[in-house]
Amino acid sequence: MKIVIIGAGEVGFHLTQRLSVEKHDLVIIDSDPEKCAHVQEALDVSVVQGNASSQNILKEAGLESADMLIAASGVDEINLIACMIASKMGVKRKIARVRNPDYYEKSSILKPEDLGVDLFIHPEEEVIEEITRLLMRASASEVVEFEGGKILVVGLKLDAQCPNLNKPLKEIGHEHERRNIRVVAMLKGEKTIIPTGEDFFSKNDQIFVVAKRDSLPHVLSLTGKADQKLDRIMILGGGKIGRGLAEKLESQVEVTLVESDREKSVQIASRLKRTAVYQADGMEIDTLAREGLLNMDAFIAVTGDDENNILSCLLAKHLGIHKTIALVNKQTYLPLLPVIGIDSTVNVRLSTASAILRFIRRGAILSAATFHGIDAEAIEFEVMKSNKVTGKPIKDLGLPKGSLIAGVIRKDDVLIPHGNSYLEVGDKVIVFALPKAIPAIEKRFS
């Protein structure tokens, strides 16, 4: 598939990196010569330097023959103009990363079809949704739901309290218990593996487990964790993410929001109905304690400064706060944070890229999800009559190395398959795969 990507920033670069492994024909456009040079040095893709709202630049990138446009620059108007031009050129699918709600709200005068957009991606709203899921599962570092929450992919960091450290996976729990859960990926240091029964848990591993919703307590017990209801939450940062999160949560839990800018804090207080808003510096721990930090169940730092978010979460953790979540946009920090004690991180780039990948993988693919810190995707397919994956045990399907079938939804039942399980027409199948295995998996289930 030929894909033109606008923007060589963090989102565009990450998408290009991920999609280039899958052998798509990719062209990336950016006006910044340094970013263009970085892409050319790091990736084997075509690069066009220039303003992506220019028809000539888009033609130079070969947009007229493209199957898809991903407009992911940091400027809404450039993304929208490019989508409008792409629509006139006959490009079938157009994605626009847009931050200003005036362009995509239902009350907007301009509709998606007027702008030539098939899918709007709202970076901040994607992050808000992700934080909300993490708060629902307080012990998890990451949570992704499939089929309306019937089946979960849960990320967990292993610490010294895990009772199953240094045990092979095949020996953890009873056999009937292992039928309801499956460890599908492990991050050991900086290496992602799709594990077998011979692999084992180590301290500081980040593991990803597929489980039925009602098996989550068992997953937590195997890793030495317990879920906890979060009733009192403090949010540091009153930007789009902080305001939006408070607005979403304030009817369900007690929310306190701390913003350093006095004028902004007054505006936020007038907009939110039940949230207590304070003007204070997030690094002044005495001030935060005075505003109730010591009584909080969770602390979420979503300012525009990664270092402040990390340090304030570490301070909150030191004071005994059960759940800490930090917004971190510098990719180099992500592998370090579970090790130093922060429970969960969210990243605008990964949340945005995950939403875009879900759209790209349409067709036989029902949904897809990426995860923080690991080079793996969870992809949901439906088994069609034309698929040659029925009639034989999963162990004999010859799935590519670096992939495994993690879960099966059969009508109203959720199954965690094993090697002797069979797939049936109409099954919805969740596959975990490393990037190099994704093209072969897509081909197998298409």
Secondary structure, 3 states (H helix, E strand, C coil): CEEEEECCCHHHHHHHHHHHHCCCEEEEEECCHHHHHHHHHHCCCEEEECCCCCHHHHHHCCHHHCCEEEECCCCHHHHHHHHHHHHHHCCCEEEEECCCHHHCCCCCCCCHHHHCCCEEECHHHHHHHHHHHHHHCCCCCEEEEEHHHCEEEEEEECCCCCCCECCEHHHCCCHHHHCCEEEEEEEECCEEECCCCCCEECCCCEEEEEEEHHHHHHHHHHCCCCCCCCCEEEEECCCHHHHHHHHHHCCCCEEEEEECCHHHHHHHHHHCCCCEEEECCCCCHHHHHHCCHHHCCEEEECCCCHHHHHHHHHHHHHCCCCEEEEECCCHHHHHHHHHHCCCEEECHHHHHHHHHHHHHCCCCEEEEEECCCCCCEEEEEECCCCCCCECCCHHHCCCCCCEEEEEEEECCEEECCCCCCCECCCCEEEEEECHHHHHHHHHHHC
